[in-house]
Amino acid sequence: MRKLFLPGFGASGRHYARGLRPGWRALDPPDFHTTDGMFSAYQRWAGMELQRSDEPAWLAGHSLGGALALVAAVAHPTQVARLTLISPAGLPLCKPIAASLALFGKQLALRRYRLRHVAADAGRAVVAPRATLRLARAVRGLDLSAEMRKLRELRMPIEVVGCATDTLVTPGHCRTAADLLGAEYRELDLPGGHMWMLEAWPQLARLL
């Protein structure tokens, strides 16, 4: 079984490499300029990646990656054997974009990210600021509740993972998603909020 991991907003697969067990492959989403920041373009990309092989896949994703894993499973259910959705986007969010940026700046100052990775990914946002903002707004208002109900009918093995300190995709959001999906729900009590894995890579590995 293939094991594919879809990164969160604006991140490349290398950000998550420390938390992936052998056999997992983290995908690199297309950049903002190429997609013009359209969620539908990322949705098509995820579907194309899934269809590169006829072998069923275990899809895992964080944040935006979780939403993309979800829609890919709805579109190609016979090619997905299992889903692990970590603080997945897919229901409307309340936290302002400015507050999320402020938290990112704080985490950057605390050296929670590898700077060379941040520099590379930030460069993609800088050259396409309008597309970056367009995607951020789309993800913030995303409502995949209908798709979640479709997956529930398919009885696919799904796990939703929330974090008690996450103020972006809150535990409440994650529990609602799990209910709509008919999924197993697990809540972690870890510091770090939405990006808890930056301080707990072994915990991420244990989920996969």
Contacts in CASP RR format, 6 or more apart in sequence:
PFRMAT RR
TARGET T0000
AUTHOR 0000-0000-0000
METHOD contacts of the structure
MODEL  1
MRKLFLPGFGASGRHYARGLRPGWRALDPPDFHTTDGMFSAYQRWAGMEL
QRSDEPAWLAGHSLGGALALVAAVAHPTQVARLTLISPAGLPLCKPIAAS
LALFGKQLALRRYRLRHVAADAGRAVVAPRATLRLARAVRGLDLSAEMRK
LRELRMPIEVVGCATDTLVTPGHCRTAADLLGAEYRELDLPGGHMWMLEA
WPQLARLL
1 55 0 8 1.000
1 56 0 8 1.000
1 57 0 8 1.000
1 58 0 8 1.000
1 81 0 8 1.000
1 82 0 8 1.000
2 25 0 8 1.000
2 53 0 8 1.000
2 55 0 8 1.000
2 56 0 8 1.000
2 57 0 8 1.000
2 58 0 8 1.000
3 23 0 8 1.000
3 24 0 8 1.000
3 25 0 8 1.000
3 57 0 8 1.000
3 58 0 8 1.000
3 60 0 8 1.000
3 208 0 8 1.000
4 24 0 8 1.000
4 25 0 8 1.000
4 26 0 8 1.000
4 27 0 8 1.000
4 49 0 8 1.000
4 50 0 8 1.000
4 57 0 8 1.000
4 58 0 8 1.000
4 59 0 8 1.000
4 60 0 8 1.000
5 13 0 8 1.000
5 16 0 8 1.000
5 20 0 8 1.000
5 24 0 8 1.000
5 25 0 8 1.000
5 26 0 8 1.000
5 27 0 8 1.000
5 60 0 8 1.000
5 61 0 8 1.000
5 62 0 8 1.000
5 208 0 8 1.000
6 27 0 8 1.000
6 29 0 8 1.000
6 46 0 8 1.000
6 59 0 8 1.000
6 60 0 8 1.000
6 61 0 8 1.000
6 62 0 8 1.000
6 64 0 8 1.000
6 65 0 8 1.000
6 66 0 8 1.000
6 68 0 8 1.000
6 69 0 8 1.000
7 13 0 8 1.000
7 15 0 8 1.000
7 16 0 8 1.000
7 26 0 8 1.000
7 27 0 8 1.000
7 28 0 8 1.000
7 29 0 8 1.000
7 61 0 8 1.000
7 62 0 8 1.000
7 64 0 8 1.000
7 65 0 8 1.000
8 61 0 8 1.000
8 62 0 8 1.000
8 63 0 8 1.000
8 64 0 8 1.000
8 65 0 8 1.000
8 66 0 8 1.000
9 63 0 8 1.000
9 64 0 8 1.000
9 89 0 8 1.000
9 135 0 8 1.000
9 136 0 8 1.000
9 139 0 8 1.000
10 29 0 8 1.000
10 32 0 8 1.000
10 64 0 8 1.000
10 121 0 8 1.000
10 124 0 8 1.000
10 125 0 8 1.000
10 132 0 8 1.000
11 121 0 8 1.000
12 26 0 8 1.000
12 28 0 8 1.000
12 29 0 8 1.000
12 117 0 8 1.000
12 120 0 8 1.000
12 121 0 8 1.000
13 26 0 8 1.000
13 27 0 8 1.000
13 28 0 8 1.000
14 26 0 8 1.000
14 28 0 8 1.000
14 117 0 8 1.000
15 113 0 8 1.000
15 114 0 8 1.000
15 117 0 8 1.000
15 121 0 8 1.000
16 26 0 8 1.000
16 62 0 8 1.000
16 197 0 8 1.000
16 204 0 8 1.000
17 26 0 8 1.000
18 201 0 8 1.000
19 197 0 8 1.000
19 201 0 8 1.000
19 202 0 8 1.000
19 204 0 8 1.000
19 205 0 8 1.000
19 208 0 8 1.000
20 26 0 8 1.000
20 204 0 8 1.000
20 205 0 8 1.000
20 208 0 8 1.000
21 205 0 8 1.000
21 208 0 8 1.000
24 60 0 8 1.000
24 208 0 8 1.000
27 49 0 8 1.000
29 42 0 8 1.000
29 45 0 8 1.000
29 68 0 8 1.000
30 41 0 8 1.000
30 42 0 8 1.000
30 45 0 8 1.000
31 124 0 8 1.000
31 128 0 8 1.000
32 124 0 8 1.000
32 125 0 8 1.000
32 127 0 8 1.000
32 128 0 8 1.000
32 131 0 8 1.000
32 132 0 8 1.000
32 135 0 8 1.000
33 124 0 8 1.000
33 127 0 8 1.000
33 128 0 8 1.000
33 131 0 8 1.000
34 41 0 8 1.000
35 41 0 8 1.000
35 42 0 8 1.000
35 45 0 8 1.000
35 131 0 8 1.000
35 135 0 8 1.000
36 128 0 8 1.000
36 131 0 8 1.000
36 134 0 8 1.000
37 128 0 8 1.000
37 131 0 8 1.000
37 132 0 8 1.000
37 134 0 8 1.000
37 135 0 8 1.000
37 138 0 8 1.000
38 134 0 8 1.000
38 135 0 8 1.000
38 138 0 8 1.000
39 135 0 8 1.000
39 138 0 8 1.000
39 139 0 8 1.000
39 142 0 8 1.000
42 64 0 8 1.000
42 68 0 8 1.000
42 135 0 8 1.000
43 68 0 8 1.000
43 71 0 8 1.000
43 72 0 8 1.000
43 75 0 8 1.000
45 68 0 8 1.000
46 65 0 8 1.000
46 68 0 8 1.000
46 69 0 8 1.000
46 71 0 8 1.000
46 72 0 8 1.000
47 72 0 8 1.000
47 75 0 8 1.000
47 76 0 8 1.000
49 72 0 8 1.000
50 57 0 8 1.000
50 59 0 8 1.000
50 72 0 8 1.000
50 76 0 8 1.000
50 79 0 8 1.000
50 80 0 8 1.000
51 76 0 8 1.000
51 79 0 8 1.000
54 79 0 8 1.000
56 78 0 8 1.000
56 79 0 8 1.000
56 80 0 8 1.000
56 81 0 8 1.000
57 79 0 8 1.000
57 80 0 8 1.000
57 81 0 8 1.000
58 80 0 8 1.000
58 81 0 8 1.000
58 82 0 8 1.000
58 83 0 8 1.000
58 84 0 8 1.000
59 69 0 8 1.000
59 72 0 8 1.000
59 73 0 8 1.000
59 80 0 8 1.000
59 82 0 8 1.000
59 83 0 8 1.000
59 84 0 8 1.000
60 66 0 8 1.000
60 69 0 8 1.000
60 83 0 8 1.000
60 84 0 8 1.000
60 85 0 8 1.000
60 86 0 8 1.000
60 207 0 8 1.000
60 208 0 8 1.000
61 68 0 8 1.000
61 69 0 8 1.000
61 84 0 8 1.000
61 85 0 8 1.000
61 86 0 8 1.000
61 88 0 8 1.000
62 86 0 8 1.000
62 87 0 8 1.000
62 88 0 8 1.000
62 197 0 8 1.000
63 86 0 8 1.000
63 87 0 8 1.000
63 88 0 8 1.000
63 89 0 8 1.000
63 168 0 8 1.000
63 169 0 8 1.000
63 194 0 8 1.000
64 89 0 8 1.000
64 139 0 8 1.000
65 88 0 8 1.000
65 89 0 8 1.000
66 85 0 8 1.000
66 86 0 8 1.000
66 88 0 8 1.000
66 89 0 8 1.000
67 88 0 8 1.000
67 89 0 8 1.000
67 90 0 8 1.000
67 139 0 8 1.000
67 142 0 8 1.000
67 144 0 8 1.000
69 83 0 8 1.000
69 85 0 8 1.000
69 88 0 8 1.000
70 83 0 8 1.000
70 85 0 8 1.000
70 88 0 8 1.000
70 90 0 8 1.000
70 144 0 8 1.000
70 147 0 8 1.000
70 148 0 8 1.000
70 151 0 8 1.000
71 144 0 8 1.000
71 147 0 8 1.000
72 80 0 8 1.000
73 80 0 8 1.000
73 83 0 8 1.000
73 151 0 8 1.000
73 156 0 8 1.000
74 147 0 8 1.000
74 150 0 8 1.000
74 151 0 8 1.000
77 151 0 8 1.000
77 154 0 8 1.000
77 156 0 8 1.000
80 156 0 8 1.000
81 156 0 8 1.000
81 157 0 8 1.000
82 156 0 8 1.000
82 157 0 8 1.000
82 158 0 8 1.000
83 151 0 8 1.000
83 156 0 8 1.000
83 157 0 8 1.000
83 158 0 8 1.000
83 159 0 8 1.000
83 183 0 8 1.000
84 158 0 8 1.000
84 159 0 8 1.000
84 161 0 8 1.000
84 207 0 8 1.000
84 208 0 8 1.000
85 158 0 8 1.000
85 159 0 8 1.000
85 160 0 8 1.000
85 161 0 8 1.000
85 177 0 8 1.000
85 181 0 8 1.000
85 183 0 8 1.000
86 161 0 8 1.000
86 162 0 8 1.000
86 197 0 8 1.000
86 204 0 8 1.000
86 207 0 8 1.000
87 161 0 8 1.000
87 162 0 8 1.000
87 163 0 8 1.000
87 166 0 8 1.000
87 168 0 8 1.000
87 169 0 8 1.000
87 174 0 8 1.000
87 194 0 8 1.000
88 160 0 8 1.000
88 169 0 8 1.000
88 174 0 8 1.000
88 177 0 8 1.000
89 139 0 8 1.000
89 142 0 8 1.000
89 169 0 8 1.000
90 139 0 8 1.000
90 142 0 8 1.000
90 143 0 8 1.000
90 144 0 8 1.000
90 177 0 8 1.000
91 142 0 8 1.000
91 143 0 8 1.000
91 144 0 8 1.000
91 145 0 8 1.000
91 173 0 8 1.000
91 176 0 8 1.000
91 177 0 8 1.000
92 140 0 8 1.000
92 141 0 8 1.000
92 142 0 8 1.000
92 143 0 8 1.000
93 139 0 8 1.000
93 140 0 8 1.000
93 141 0 8 1.000
93 168 0 8 1.000
93 169 0 8 1.000
93 173 0 8 1.000
95 167 0 8 1.000
95 168 0 8 1.000
97 133 0 8 1.000
97 136 0 8 1.000
97 137 0 8 1.000
97 140 0 8 1.000
100 168 0 8 1.000
100 194 0 8 1.000
103 194 0 8 1.000
107 113 0 8 1.000
107 192 0 8 1.000
107 195 0 8 1.000
107 198 0 8 1.000
108 118 0 8 1.000
112 195 0 8 1.000
112 198 0 8 1.000
112 199 0 8 1.000
113 198 0 8 1.000
125 132 0 8 1.000
145 180 0 8 1.000
148 177 0 8 1.000
148 180 0 8 1.000
148 181 0 8 1.000
149 180 0 8 1.000
151 158 0 8 1.000
151 181 0 8 1.000
152 180 0 8 1.000
152 181 0 8 1.000
152 182 0 8 1.000
158 178 0 8 1.000
158 181 0 8 1.000
158 182 0 8 1.000
158 183 0 8 1.000
158 184 0 8 1.000
159 183 0 8 1.000
159 184 0 8 1.000
159 185 0 8 1.000
159 186 0 8 1.000
159 207 0 8 1.000
160 174 0 8 1.000
160 175 0 8 1.000
160 177 0 8 1.000
160 178 0 8 1.000
160 181 0 8 1.000
160 183 0 8 1.000
160 184 0 8 1.000
160 185 0 8 1.000
160 186 0 8 1.000
161 174 0 8 1.000
161 185 0 8 1.000
161 186 0 8 1.000
161 187 0 8 1.000
161 188 0 8 1.000
161 207 0 8 1.000
162 169 0 8 1.000
162 171 0 8 1.000
162 174 0 8 1.000
162 185 0 8 1.000
162 186 0 8 1.000
162 187 0 8 1.000
162 188 0 8 1.000
163 171 0 8 1.000
163 187 0 8 1.000
163 188 0 8 1.000
163 189 0 8 1.000
163 190 0 8 1.000
163 192 0 8 1.000
163 193 0 8 1.000
163 194 0 8 1.000
163 196 0 8 1.000
164 171 0 8 1.000
164 187 0 8 1.000
164 188 0 8 1.000
164 189 0 8 1.000
164 190 0 8 1.000
165 189 0 8 1.000
165 190 0 8 1.000
165 191 0 8 1.000
165 192 0 8 1.000
165 193 0 8 1.000
165 196 0 8 1.000
166 174 0 8 1.000
166 193 0 8 1.000
166 194 0 8 1.000
166 196 0 8 1.000
167 193 0 8 1.000
167 194 0 8 1.000
168 193 0 8 1.000
168 194 0 8 1.000
169 194 0 8 1.000
171 187 0 8 1.000
174 185 0 8 1.000
174 187 0 8 1.000
175 185 0 8 1.000
175 187 0 8 1.000
177 183 0 8 1.000
178 184 0 8 1.000
178 185 0 8 1.000
186 207 0 8 1.000
188 196 0 8 1.000
188 200 0 8 1.000
188 203 0 8 1.000
190 196 0 8 1.000
190 199 0 8 1.000
190 200 0 8 1.000
190 203 0 8 1.000
191 199 0 8 1.000
192 198 0 8 1.000
192 199 0 8 1.000
196 203 0 8 1.000
197 203 0 8 1.000
197 204 0 8 1.000
END
